[in-house]
């Protein structure tokens, strides 16, 4: 494998890692903002009766998947670089 391909693989892994961390943080902020807005309302019944917002859960799951893919790509690039 040419050296340029190893660095491209590692760069893509780093990009996925950064994207995954950003998605997990964004999901946690969405979740805390949603529940904080519920706790400050006096009439919570209308919020509990309508559908819940699963968007923050999907952001966190997608973030963890992106982190996993990024770590695997970084490990592969590092292995190719070391044992080339």
PDB file of N, CA, C and O in Angstrom:
ATOM      1  N   UNK A   1       0.852  -1.169   0.000  1.00  0.00           N
ATOM      2  CA  UNK A   1       0.000   0.000   0.000  1.00  0.00           C
ATOM      3  C   UNK A   1       0.904   1.239   0.000  1.00  0.00           C
ATOM      4  O   UNK A   1       1.816   1.339   0.820  1.00  0.00           O
ATOM      5  N   UNK A   2       0.655   2.181  -0.915  1.00  0.00           N
ATOM      6  CA  UNK A   2       1.471   3.411  -0.955  1.00  0.00           C
ATOM      7  C   UNK A   2       1.292   4.233   0.321  1.00  0.00           C
ATOM      8  O   UNK A   2       0.236   4.182   0.952  1.00  0.00           O
ATOM      9  N   UNK A   3       2.324   4.990   0.700  1.00  0.00           N
ATOM     10  CA  UNK A   3       2.245   5.774   1.947  1.00  0.00           C
ATOM     11  C   UNK A   3       1.101   6.789   1.952  1.00  0.00           C
ATOM     12  O   UNK A   3       0.532   7.080   3.005  1.00  0.00           O
ATOM     13  N   UNK A   4       0.768   7.323   0.786  1.00  0.00           N
ATOM     14  CA  UNK A   4      -0.311   8.315   0.730  1.00  0.00           C
ATOM     15  C   UNK A   4      -1.639   7.687   1.131  1.00  0.00           C
ATOM     16  O   UNK A   4      -2.451   8.322   1.805  1.00  0.00           O
ATOM     17  N   UNK A   5      -1.862   6.437   0.717  1.00  0.00           N
ATOM     18  CA  UNK A   5      -3.117   5.763   1.058  1.00  0.00           C
ATOM     19  C   UNK A   5      -3.254   5.536   2.558  1.00  0.00           C
ATOM     20  O   UNK A   5      -4.357   5.596   3.101  1.00  0.00           O
ATOM     21  N   UNK A   6      -2.140   5.277   3.220  1.00  0.00           N
ATOM     22  CA  UNK A   6      -2.196   5.089   4.680  1.00  0.00           C
ATOM     23  C   UNK A   6      -2.643   6.370   5.375  1.00  0.00           C
ATOM     24  O   UNK A   6      -3.464   6.340   6.291  1.00  0.00           O
ATOM     25  N   UNK A   7      -2.095   7.486   4.931  1.00  0.00           N
ATOM     26  CA  UNK A   7      -2.450   8.759   5.565  1.00  0.00           C
ATOM     27  C   UNK A   7      -3.879   9.177   5.231  1.00  0.00           C
ATOM     28  O   UNK A   7      -4.550   9.811   6.045  1.00  0.00           O
ATOM     29  N   UNK A   8      -4.342   8.824   4.037  1.00  0.00           N
ATOM     30  CA  UNK A   8      -5.744   9.098   3.695  1.00  0.00           C
ATOM     31  C   UNK A   8      -6.662   8.290   4.600  1.00  0.00           C
ATOM     32  O   UNK A   8      -7.659   8.813   5.100  1.00  0.00           O
ATOM     33  N   UNK A   9      -6.334   7.022   4.815  1.00  0.00           N
ATOM     34  CA  UNK A   9      -7.135   6.168   5.693  1.00  0.00           C
ATOM     35  C   UNK A   9      -7.144   6.708   7.121  1.00  0.00           C
ATOM     36  O   UNK A   9      -8.189   6.734   7.771  1.00  0.00           O
ATOM     37  N   UNK A  10      -5.992   7.135   7.602  1.00  0.00           N
ATOM     38  CA  UNK A  10      -5.916   7.678   8.958  1.00  0.00           C
ATOM     39  C   UNK A  10      -6.625   9.026   9.049  1.00  0.00           C
ATOM     40  O   UNK A  10      -7.233   9.333  10.073  1.00  0.00           O
ATOM     41  N   UNK A  11      -6.555   9.822   8.008  1.00  0.00           N
ATOM     42  CA  UNK A  11      -7.268  11.106   7.997  1.00  0.00           C
ATOM     43  C   UNK A  11      -8.773  10.923   8.023  1.00  0.00           C
ATOM     44  O   UNK A  11      -9.483  11.642   8.726  1.00  0.00           O
ATOM     45  N   UNK A  12      -9.258   9.951   7.248  1.00  0.00           N
ATOM     46  CA  UNK A  12     -10.693   9.663   7.275  1.00  0.00           C
ATOM     47  C   UNK A  12     -11.123   9.141   8.648  1.00  0.00           C
ATOM     48  O   UNK A  12     -12.210   9.462   9.129  1.00  0.00           O
ATOM     49  N   UNK A  13     -10.263   8.337   9.272  1.00  0.00           N
ATOM     50  CA  UNK A  13     -10.567   7.849  10.620  1.00  0.00           C
ATOM     51  C   UNK A  13     -10.639   8.983  11.621  1.00  0.00           C
ATOM     52  O   UNK A  13     -11.520   9.004  12.481  1.00  0.00           O
ATOM     53  N   UNK A  14      -9.710   9.931  11.515  1.00  0.00           N
ATOM     54  CA  UNK A  14      -9.744  11.099  12.398  1.00  0.00           C
ATOM     55  C   UNK A  14     -10.978  11.945  12.178  1.00  0.00           C
ATOM     56  O   UNK A  14     -11.553  12.477  13.128  1.00  0.00           O
ATOM     57  N   UNK A  15     -11.391  12.074  10.914  1.00  0.00           N
ATOM     58  CA  UNK A  15     -12.601  12.842  10.601  1.00  0.00           C
ATOM     59  C   UNK A  15     -13.835  12.175  11.204  1.00  0.00           C
ATOM     60  O   UNK A  15     -14.689  12.849  11.781  1.00  0.00           O
ATOM     61  N   UNK A  16     -13.927  10.857  11.070  1.00  0.00           N
ATOM     62  CA  UNK A  16     -15.046  10.140  11.674  1.00  0.00           C
ATOM     63  C   UNK A  16     -15.021  10.261  13.194  1.00  0.00           C
ATOM     64  O   UNK A  16     -16.073  10.377  13.821  1.00  0.00           O
ATOM     65  N   UNK A  17     -13.850  10.236  13.782  1.00  0.00           N
ATOM     66  CA  UNK A  17     -13.719  10.363  15.227  1.00  0.00           C
ATOM     67  C   UNK A  17     -14.205  11.734  15.702  1.00  0.00           C
ATOM     68  O   UNK A  17     -14.949  11.826  16.678  1.00  0.00           O
ATOM     69  N   UNK A  18     -13.789  12.784  15.019  1.00  0.00           N
ATOM     70  CA  UNK A  18     -14.226  14.141  15.374  1.00  0.00           C
ATOM     71  C   UNK A  18     -15.731  14.290  15.179  1.00  0.00           C
ATOM     72  O   UNK A  18     -16.417  14.873  16.019  1.00  0.00           O
ATOM     73  N   UNK A  19     -16.240  13.762  14.069  1.00  0.00           N
ATOM     74  CA  UNK A  19     -17.674  13.824  13.797  1.00  0.00           C
ATOM     75  C   UNK A  19     -18.466  13.072  14.866  1.00  0.00           C
ATOM     76  O   UNK A  19     -19.506  13.552  15.316  1.00  0.00           O
ATOM     77  N   UNK A  20     -17.983  11.901  15.274  1.00  0.00           N
ATOM     78  CA  UNK A  20     -18.674  11.119  16.297  1.00  0.00           C
ATOM     79  C   UNK A  20     -18.717  11.819  17.641  1.00  0.00           C
ATOM     80  O   UNK A  20     -19.748  11.811  18.314  1.00  0.00           O
ATOM     81  N   UNK A  21     -17.606  12.425  18.038  1.00  0.00           N
ATOM     82  CA  UNK A  21     -17.577  13.158  19.305  1.00  0.00           C
ATOM     83  C   UNK A  21     -18.540  14.340  19.259  1.00  0.00           C
ATOM     84  O   UNK A  21     -19.241  14.616  20.232  1.00  0.00           O
ATOM     85  N   UNK A  22     -18.568  15.036  18.125  1.00  0.00           N
ATOM     86  CA  UNK A  22     -19.485  16.171  17.981  1.00  0.00           C
ATOM     87  C   UNK A  22     -20.939  15.721  18.061  1.00  0.00           C
ATOM     88  O   UNK A  22     -21.764  16.399  18.674  1.00  0.00           O
ATOM     89  N   UNK A  23     -21.261  14.583  17.446  1.00  0.00           N
ATOM     90  CA  UNK A  23     -22.635  14.085  17.491  1.00  0.00           C
ATOM     91  C   UNK A  23     -23.050  13.659  18.892  1.00  0.00           C
ATOM     92  O   UNK A  23     -24.185  13.905  19.299  1.00  0.00           O
ATOM     93  N   UNK A  24     -22.159  13.030  19.627  1.00  0.00           N
ATOM     94  CA  UNK A  24     -22.490  12.615  20.997  1.00  0.00           C
ATOM     95  C   UNK A  24     -22.729  13.842  21.880  1.00  0.00           C
ATOM     96  O   UNK A  24     -23.678  13.870  22.664  1.00  0.00           O
ATOM     97  N   UNK A  25     -21.871  14.851  21.753  1.00  0.00           N
ATOM     98  CA  UNK A  25     -22.036  16.079  22.550  1.00  0.00           C
ATOM     99  C   UNK A  25     -23.334  16.782  22.167  1.00  0.00           C
ATOM    100  O   UNK A  25     -24.063  17.257  23.037  1.00  0.00           O
ATOM    101  N   UNK A  26     -23.627  16.851  20.867  1.00  0.00           N
ATOM    102  CA  UNK A  26     -24.853  17.499  20.399  1.00  0.00           C
ATOM    103  C   UNK A  26     -26.076  16.749  20.929  1.00  0.00           C
ATOM    104  O   UNK A  26     -27.046  17.384  21.344  1.00  0.00           O
ATOM    105  N   UNK A  27     -26.052  15.431  20.925  1.00  0.00           N
ATOM    106  CA  UNK A  27     -27.167  14.633  21.446  1.00  0.00           C
ATOM    107  C   UNK A  27     -27.376  14.848  22.931  1.00  0.00           C
ATOM    108  O   UNK A  27     -28.515  14.933  23.389  1.00  0.00           O
ATOM    109  N   UNK A  28     -26.297  14.936  23.688  1.00  0.00           N
ATOM    110  CA  UNK A  28     -26.429  15.175  25.135  1.00  0.00           C
ATOM    111  C   UNK A  28     -26.983  16.570  25.403  1.00  0.00           C
ATOM    112  O   UNK A  28     -27.786  16.747  26.319  1.00  0.00           O
ATOM    113  N   UNK A  29     -26.569  17.556  24.621  1.00  0.00           N
ATOM    114  CA  UNK A  29     -27.119  18.908  24.799  1.00  0.00           C
ATOM    115  C   UNK A  29     -28.602  18.956  24.453  1.00  0.00           C
ATOM    116  O   UNK A  29     -29.386  19.586  25.163  1.00  0.00           O
ATOM    117  N   UNK A  30     -28.990  18.290  23.365  1.00  0.00           N
ATOM    118  CA  UNK A  30     -30.404  18.244  22.993  1.00  0.00           C
ATOM    119  C   UNK A  30     -31.233  17.589  24.096  1.00  0.00           C
ATOM    120  O   UNK A  30     -32.311  18.073  24.443  1.00  0.00           O
ATOM    121  N   UNK A  31     -30.724  16.491  24.640  1.00  0.00           N
ATOM    122  CA  UNK A  31     -31.450  15.775  25.684  1.00  0.00           C
ATOM    123  C   UNK A  31     -31.598  16.621  26.938  1.00  0.00           C
ATOM    124  O   UNK A  31     -32.687  16.697  27.507  1.00  0.00           O
ATOM    125  N   UNK A  32     -30.529  17.252  27.371  1.00  0.00           N
ATOM    126  CA  UNK A  32     -30.615  18.058  28.586  1.00  0.00           C
ATOM    127  C   UNK A  32     -31.487  19.291  28.356  1.00  0.00           C
ATOM    128  O   UNK A  32     -32.223  19.698  29.255  1.00  0.00           O
ATOM    129  N   UNK A  33     -31.418  19.882  27.183  1.00  0.00           N
ATOM    130  CA  UNK A  33     -32.282  21.026  26.881  1.00  0.00           C
ATOM    131  C   UNK A  33     -33.750  20.645  26.865  1.00  0.00           C
ATOM    132  O   UNK A  33     -34.597  21.404  27.337  1.00  0.00           O
ATOM    133  N   UNK A  34     -34.056  19.476  26.325  1.00  0.00           N
ATOM    134  CA  UNK A  34     -35.442  19.008  26.273  1.00  0.00           C
ATOM    135  C   UNK A  34     -35.987  18.755  27.672  1.00  0.00           C
ATOM    136  O   UNK A  34     -37.090  19.194  27.997  1.00  0.00           O
ATOM    137  N   UNK A  35     -35.228  18.058  28.494  1.00  0.00           N
ATOM    138  CA  UNK A  35     -35.711  17.753  29.839  1.00  0.00           C
ATOM    139  C   UNK A  35     -35.692  18.977  30.753  1.00  0.00           C
ATOM    140  O   UNK A  35     -36.525  19.078  31.655  1.00  0.00           O
ATOM    141  N   UNK A  36     -34.773  19.896  30.543  1.00  0.00           N
ATOM    142  CA  UNK A  36     -34.790  21.132  31.329  1.00  0.00           C
ATOM    143  C   UNK A  36     -36.000  21.988  30.980  1.00  0.00           C
ATOM    144  O   UNK A  36     -36.573  22.635  31.856  1.00  0.00           O
ATOM    145  N   UNK A  37     -36.396  21.997  29.708  1.00  0.00           N
ATOM    146  CA  UNK A  37     -37.580  22.764  29.332  1.00  0.00           C
ATOM    147  C   UNK A  37     -38.838  22.144  29.913  1.00  0.00           C
ATOM    148  O   UNK A  37     -39.794  22.853  30.228  1.00  0.00           O
ATOM    149  N   UNK A  38     -38.846  20.825  30.058  1.00  0.00           N
ATOM    150  CA  UNK A  38     -40.000  20.170  30.671  1.00  0.00           C
ATOM    151  C   UNK A  38     -40.093  20.478  32.161  1.00  0.00           C
ATOM    152  O   UNK A  38     -41.189  20.656  32.692  1.00  0.00           O
ATOM    153  N   UNK A  39     -38.970  20.542  32.822  1.00  0.00           N
ATOM    154  CA  UNK A  39     -39.001  20.735  34.268  1.00  0.00           C
ATOM    155  C   UNK A  39     -39.365  22.158  34.656  1.00  0.00           C
ATOM    156  O   UNK A  39     -39.776  22.386  35.793  1.00  0.00           O
ATOM    157  N   UNK A  40     -39.230  23.121  33.757  1.00  0.00           N
ATOM    158  CA  UNK A  40     -39.574  24.501  34.094  1.00  0.00           C
ATOM    159  C   UNK A  40     -41.022  24.836  33.768  1.00  0.00           C
ATOM    160  O   UNK A  40     -41.504  25.898  34.163  1.00  0.00           O
ATOM    161  N   UNK A  41     -41.717  23.979  33.072  1.00  0.00           N
ATOM    162  CA  UNK A  41     -43.119  24.231  32.718  1.00  0.00           C
ATOM    163  C   UNK A  41     -44.042  23.860  33.873  1.00  0.00           C
ATOM    164  O   UNK A  41     -43.789  22.907  34.609  1.00  0.00           O
ATOM    165  N   UNK A  42     -45.116  24.633  34.015  1.00  0.00           N
ATOM    166  CA  UNK A  42     -46.089  24.291  35.054  1.00  0.00           C
ATOM    167  C   UNK A  42     -47.050  23.224  34.560  1.00  0.00           C
ATOM    168  O   UNK A  42     -47.491  22.382  35.341  1.00  0.00           O
ATOM    169  N   UNK A  43     -47.383  23.248  33.261  1.00  0.00           N
ATOM    170  CA  UNK A  43     -48.289  22.259  32.707  1.00  0.00           C
ATOM    171  C   UNK A  43     -47.473  21.267  31.874  1.00  0.00           C
ATOM    172  O   UNK A  43     -47.279  21.460  30.674  1.00  0.00           O
ATOM    173  N   UNK A  44     -47.011  20.225  32.517  1.00  0.00           N
ATOM    174  CA  UNK A  44     -46.155  19.237  31.860  1.00  0.00           C
ATOM    175  C   UNK A  44     -46.990  18.191  31.124  1.00  0.00           C
ATOM    176  O   UNK A  44     -46.459  17.446  30.300  1.00  0.00           O
ATOM    177  N   UNK A  45     -48.278  18.132  31.410  1.00  0.00           N
ATOM    178  CA  UNK A  45     -49.122  17.092  30.833  1.00  0.00           C
ATOM    179  C   UNK A  45     -49.140  17.134  29.317  1.00  0.00           C
ATOM    180  O   UNK A  45     -49.100  16.082  28.680  1.00  0.00           O
ATOM    181  N   UNK A  46     -49.199  18.326  28.712  1.00  0.00           N
ATOM    182  CA  UNK A  46     -49.270  18.400  27.251  1.00  0.00           C
ATOM    183  C   UNK A  46     -47.972  17.931  26.605  1.00  0.00           C
ATOM    184  O   UNK A  46     -47.993  17.448  25.473  1.00  0.00           O
ATOM    185  N   UNK A  47     -46.850  18.060  27.296  1.00  0.00           N
ATOM    186  CA  UNK A  47     -45.584  17.578  26.749  1.00  0.00           C
ATOM    187  C   UNK A  47     -45.457  16.066  26.882  1.00  0.00           C
ATOM    188  O   UNK A  47     -44.861  15.413  26.025  1.00  0.00           O
ATOM    189  N   UNK A  48     -46.011  15.513  27.943  1.00  0.00           N
ATOM    190  CA  UNK A  48     -45.907  14.079  28.159  1.00  0.00           C
ATOM    191  C   UNK A  48     -46.887  13.289  27.309  1.00  0.00           C
ATOM    192  O   UNK A  48     -46.637  12.119  27.019  1.00  0.00           O
ATOM    193  N   UNK A  49     -47.999  13.896  26.901  1.00  0.00           N
ATOM    194  CA  UNK A  49     -49.007  13.183  26.124  1.00  0.00           C
ATOM    195  C   UNK A  49     -48.664  13.109  24.641  1.00  0.00           C
ATOM    196  O   UNK A  49     -49.109  12.182  23.964  1.00  0.00           O
ATOM    197  N   UNK A  50     -47.909  14.026  24.128  1.00  0.00           N
ATOM    198  CA  UNK A  50     -47.564  13.945  22.710  1.00  0.00           C
ATOM    199  C   UNK A  50     -46.329  13.069  22.531  1.00  0.00           C
ATOM    200  O   UNK A  50     -45.693  12.654  23.500  1.00  0.00           O
ATOM    201  N   UNK A  51     -46.012  12.803  21.288  1.00  0.00           N
ATOM    202  CA  UNK A  51     -44.890  11.898  21.017  1.00  0.00           C
ATOM    203  C   UNK A  51     -43.588  12.464  21.552  1.00  0.00           C
ATOM    204  O   UNK A  51     -43.356  13.673  21.549  1.00  0.00           O
ATOM    205  N   UNK A  52     -42.753  11.553  22.008  1.00  0.00           N
ATOM    206  CA  UNK A  52     -41.452  11.985  22.513  1.00  0.00           C
ATOM    207  C   UNK A  52     -40.521  12.287  21.343  1.00  0.00           C
ATOM    208  O   UNK A  52     -40.779  11.884  20.208  1.00  0.00           O
ATOM    209  N   UNK A  53     -39.445  12.996  21.632  1.00  0.00           N
ATOM    210  CA  UNK A  53     -38.480  13.360  20.599  1.00  0.00           C
ATOM    211  C   UNK A  53     -37.283  12.415  20.695  1.00  0.00           C
ATOM    212  O   UNK A  53     -36.393  12.641  21.516  1.00  0.00           O
ATOM    213  N   UNK A  54     -37.240  11.372  19.882  1.00  0.00           N
ATOM    214  CA  UNK A  54     -36.114  10.441  19.966  1.00  0.00           C
ATOM    215  C   UNK A  54     -34.886  10.920  19.196  1.00  0.00           C
ATOM    216  O   UNK A  54     -33.943  10.152  19.000  1.00  0.00           O
ATOM    217  N   UNK A  55     -34.886  12.170  18.763  1.00  0.00           N
ATOM    218  CA  UNK A  55     -33.792  12.667  17.935  1.00  0.00           C
ATOM    219  C   UNK A  55     -32.470  12.667  18.674  1.00  0.00           C
ATOM    220  O   UNK A  55     -31.431  12.355  18.092  1.00  0.00           O
ATOM    221  N   UNK A  56     -32.497  13.012  19.948  1.00  0.00           N
ATOM    222  CA  UNK A  56     -31.233  13.048  20.673  1.00  0.00           C
ATOM    223  C   UNK A  56     -30.656  11.656  20.889  1.00  0.00           C
ATOM    224  O   UNK A  56     -29.438  11.497  20.957  1.00  0.00           O
ATOM    225  N   UNK A  57     -31.510  10.650  20.997  1.00  0.00           N
ATOM    226  CA  UNK A  57     -31.008   9.285  21.136  1.00  0.00           C
ATOM    227  C   UNK A  57     -30.345   8.832  19.835  1.00  0.00           C
ATOM    228  O   UNK A  57     -29.304   8.176  19.868  1.00  0.00           O
ATOM    229  N   UNK A  58     -30.932   9.172  18.708  1.00  0.00           N
ATOM    230  CA  UNK A  58     -30.337   8.769  17.437  1.00  0.00           C
ATOM    231  C   UNK A  58     -29.033   9.519  17.182  1.00  0.00           C
ATOM    232  O   UNK A  58     -28.121   8.972  16.563  1.00  0.00           O
ATOM    233  N   UNK A  59     -28.934  10.753  17.646  1.00  0.00           N
ATOM    234  CA  UNK A  59     -27.673  11.484  17.511  1.00  0.00           C
ATOM    235  C   UNK A  59     -26.566  10.812  18.314  1.00  0.00           C
ATOM    236  O   UNK A  59     -25.438  10.679  17.838  1.00  0.00           O
ATOM    237  N   UNK A  60     -26.887  10.392  19.522  1.00  0.00           N
ATOM    238  CA  UNK A  60     -25.872   9.746  20.361  1.00  0.00           C
ATOM    239  C   UNK A  60     -25.457   8.388  19.793  1.00  0.00           C
ATOM    240  O   UNK A  60     -24.272   8.055  19.794  1.00  0.00           O
ATOM    241  N   UNK A  61     -26.415   7.609  19.312  1.00  0.00           N
ATOM    242  CA  UNK A  61     -26.091   6.300  18.736  1.00  0.00           C
ATOM    243  C   UNK A  61     -25.257   6.472  17.470  1.00  0.00           C
ATOM    244  O   UNK A  61     -24.275   5.757  17.271  1.00  0.00           O
ATOM    245  N   UNK A  62     -25.639   7.406  16.624  1.00  0.00           N
ATOM    246  CA  UNK A  62     -24.858   7.682  15.419  1.00  0.00           C
ATOM    247  C   UNK A  62     -23.455   8.168  15.749  1.00  0.00           C
ATOM    248  O   UNK A  62     -22.498   7.845  15.046  1.00  0.00           O
ATOM    249  N   UNK A  63     -23.337   8.934  16.805  1.00  0.00           N
ATOM    250  CA  UNK A  63     -22.027   9.403  17.236  1.00  0.00           C
ATOM    251  C   UNK A  63     -21.139   8.267  17.698  1.00  0.00           C
ATOM    252  O   UNK A  63     -19.955   8.220  17.363  1.00  0.00           O
ATOM    253  N   UNK A  64     -21.710   7.343  18.472  1.00  0.00           N
ATOM    254  CA  UNK A  64     -20.912   6.199  18.937  1.00  0.00           C
ATOM    255  C   UNK A  64     -20.510   5.302  17.774  1.00  0.00           C
ATOM    256  O   UNK A  64     -19.413   4.745  17.772  1.00  0.00           O
ATOM    257  N   UNK A  65     -21.395   5.155  16.776  1.00  0.00           N
ATOM    258  CA  UNK A  65     -21.026   4.373  15.595  1.00  0.00           C
ATOM    259  C   UNK A  65     -19.903   5.054  14.814  1.00  0.00           C
ATOM    260  O   UNK A  65     -18.980   4.387  14.349  1.00  0.00           O
ATOM    261  N   UNK A  66     -19.976   6.363  14.670  1.00  0.00           N
ATOM    262  CA  UNK A  66     -18.927   7.090  13.959  1.00  0.00           C
ATOM    263  C   UNK A  66     -17.598   7.013  14.710  1.00  0.00           C
ATOM    264  O   UNK A  66     -16.542   6.901  14.089  1.00  0.00           O
ATOM    265  N   UNK A  67     -17.645   7.071  16.036  1.00  0.00           N
ATOM    266  CA  UNK A  67     -16.418   6.928  16.829  1.00  0.00           C
ATOM    267  C   UNK A  67     -15.811   5.545  16.624  1.00  0.00           C
ATOM    268  O   UNK A  67     -14.595   5.419  16.478  1.00  0.00           O
ATOM    269  N   UNK A  68     -16.640   4.515  16.612  1.00  0.00           N
ATOM    270  CA  UNK A  68     -16.152   3.155  16.401  1.00  0.00           C
ATOM    271  C   UNK A  68     -15.513   3.002  15.027  1.00  0.00           C
ATOM    272  O   UNK A  68     -14.426   2.437  14.905  1.00  0.00           O
ATOM    273  N   UNK A  69     -16.184   3.502  13.995  1.00  0.00           N
ATOM    274  CA  UNK A  69     -15.638   3.427  12.635  1.00  0.00           C
ATOM    275  C   UNK A  69     -14.330   4.205  12.555  1.00  0.00           C
ATOM    276  O   UNK A  69     -13.370   3.741  11.940  1.00  0.00           O
ATOM    277  N   UNK A  70     -14.283   5.381  13.168  1.00  0.00           N
ATOM    278  CA  UNK A  70     -13.066   6.183  13.159  1.00  0.00           C
ATOM    279  C   UNK A  70     -11.899   5.494  13.840  1.00  0.00           C
ATOM    280  O   UNK A  70     -10.776   5.529  13.338  1.00  0.00           O
ATOM    281  N   UNK A  71     -12.157   4.864  14.984  1.00  0.00           N
ATOM    282  CA  UNK A  71     -11.089   4.158  15.686  1.00  0.00           C
ATOM    283  C   UNK A  71     -10.584   2.958  14.895  1.00  0.00           C
ATOM    284  O   UNK A  71      -9.384   2.682  14.880  1.00  0.00           O
ATOM    285  N   UNK A  72     -11.495   2.243  14.238  1.00  0.00           N
ATOM    286  CA  UNK A  72     -11.086   1.103  13.418  1.00  0.00           C
ATOM    287  C   UNK A  72     -10.242   1.582  12.242  1.00  0.00           C
ATOM    288  O   UNK A  72      -9.225   0.968  11.918  1.00  0.00           O
ATOM    289  N   UNK A  73     -10.653   2.667  11.604  1.00  0.00           N
ATOM    290  CA  UNK A  73      -9.884   3.183  10.466  1.00  0.00           C
ATOM    291  C   UNK A  73      -8.511   3.689  10.908  1.00  0.00           C
ATOM    292  O   UNK A  73      -7.519   3.480  10.208  1.00  0.00           O
ATOM    293  N   UNK A  74      -8.448   4.350  12.058  1.00  0.00           N
ATOM    294  CA  UNK A  74      -7.149   4.785  12.574  1.00  0.00           C
ATOM    295  C   UNK A  74      -6.256   3.594  12.899  1.00  0.00           C
ATOM    296  O   UNK A  74      -5.056   3.624  12.626  1.00  0.00           O
ATOM    297  N   UNK A  75      -6.831   2.555  13.478  1.00  0.00           N
ATOM    298  CA  UNK A  75      -6.045   1.364  13.803  1.00  0.00           C
ATOM    299  C   UNK A  75      -5.542   0.683  12.530  1.00  0.00           C
ATOM    300  O   UNK A  75      -4.395   0.238  12.477  1.00  0.00           O
ATOM    301  N   UNK A  76      -6.387   0.601  11.512  1.00  0.00           N
ATOM    302  CA  UNK A  76      -5.959  -0.008  10.252  1.00  0.00           C
ATOM    303  C   UNK A  76      -4.846   0.803   9.600  1.00  0.00           C
ATOM    304  O   UNK A  76      -3.857   0.242   9.128  1.00  0.00           O
ATOM    305  N   UNK A  77      -5.010   2.124   9.573  1.00  0.00           N
ATOM    306  CA  UNK A  77      -3.973   2.973   8.997  1.00  0.00           C
ATOM    307  C   UNK A  77      -2.662   2.876   9.760  1.00  0.00           C
ATOM    308  O   UNK A  77      -1.588   2.852   9.158  1.00  0.00           O
ATOM    309  N   UNK A  78      -2.748   2.819  11.081  1.00  0.00           N
ATOM    310  CA  UNK A  78      -1.551   2.673  11.892  1.00  0.00           C
ATOM    311  C   UNK A  78      -0.882   1.328  11.689  1.00  0.00           C
ATOM    312  O   UNK A  78       0.346   1.241  11.660  1.00  0.00           O
ATOM    313  N   UNK A  79      -1.692   0.263  11.546  1.00  0.00           N
ATOM    314  CA  UNK A  79      -1.127  -1.064  11.311  1.00  0.00           C
ATOM    315  C   UNK A  79      -0.440  -1.134   9.944  1.00  0.00           C
ATOM    316  O   UNK A  79       0.644  -1.702   9.813  1.00  0.00           O
ATOM    317  N   UNK A  80      -1.077  -0.557   8.943  1.00  0.00           N
ATOM    318  CA  UNK A  80      -0.452  -0.532   7.611  1.00  0.00           C
ATOM    319  C   UNK A  80       0.832   0.300   7.614  1.00  0.00           C
ATOM    320  O   UNK A  80       1.785  -0.013   6.901  1.00  0.00           O
ATOM    321  N   UNK A  81       0.847   1.352   8.417  1.00  0.00           N
ATOM    322  CA  UNK A  81       2.020   2.216   8.481  1.00  0.00           C
ATOM    323  C   UNK A  81       3.173   1.506   9.187  1.00  0.00           C
ATOM    324  O   UNK A  81       4.323   1.600   8.757  1.00  0.00           O
ATOM    325  N   UNK A  82       2.855   0.785  10.289  1.00  0.00           N
ATOM    326  CA  UNK A  82       3.896   0.098  11.040  1.00  0.00           C
ATOM    327  C   UNK A  82       4.427  -1.146  10.320  1.00  0.00           C
ATOM    328  O   UNK A  82       5.637  -1.360  10.237  1.00  0.00           O
ATOM    329  N   UNK A  83       3.489  -1.974   9.796  1.00  0.00           N
ATOM    330  CA  UNK A  83       3.901  -3.236   9.214  1.00  0.00           C
ATOM    331  C   UNK A  83       3.870  -3.229   7.687  1.00  0.00           C
ATOM    332  O   UNK A  83       4.174  -4.238   7.050  1.00  0.00           O
ATOM    333  N   UNK A  84       3.502  -2.086   7.103  1.00  0.00           N
ATOM    334  CA  UNK A  84       3.443  -1.805   5.692  1.00  0.00           C
ATOM    335  C   UNK A  84       3.613  -2.885   4.761  1.00  0.00           C
ATOM    336  O   UNK A  84       3.567  -2.669   3.550  1.00  0.00           O
TER     337      UNK A  84
END
